[in-house]
């Protein structure tokens, strides 16, 4: 059974601070997605990383996939109140030219950015 | 381009009843996934349909079932509702089996079982 452990579970910071969220597993994933979810809504896809060591940037957000494709991190620079939400990492398996379908999700990180 | 749509948005049922939730994928997507997001439990994979076939199933009892129609829309059926079935049910779609499986989610259906 593949598991993704996300940390920290809760983050409460002031506007302008930097933060990093971690997503770790003992299993190798073919892809790692990061989502952001607002209360009562569906998760919104932020980024997909597929290559070990890959780094992707989305404005103030930087995503990294570990070299061994077992872990990932999300770094936010100069956080703003609009960044508040639930951040979820999710891993997928793709082998032999076929997706295995399901995504394995971490438990999520609830981020609150205070003005 | 329209995103994934789900209906209804909210539903209240009593124990023992049956419920049907509906999902329309993004145009061009052939795979549909169902997840359950119960309070404190994270997103749990329920079912995966592609090209009308059930491809994978999560660790849920048989009273959770579904189907995918020729237009790739999907239904999730839950029989004999239990209190612990109260959750946000999320549908996602992707391009299908021969892709890296980026899944795009709908807004969800909030099911409350009393």
Interface residues (C-beta under 8 A of the other chain):
Chain A: X30 X31 X33 X35 X40 X41 X42 X43 X44 X45 X48 X50 X88 X90 X92 X94 X97 X98 X99 X100 X101 X102 X103 X104 X105 X106 X107 X108
Chain B: X4 X31 X33 X35 X42 X43 X44 X45 X48 X50 X55 X56 X58 X88 X90 X92 X94 X96 X97 X98 X99 X100 X101 X102 X103 X104 X105 X106 X107 X108 X110
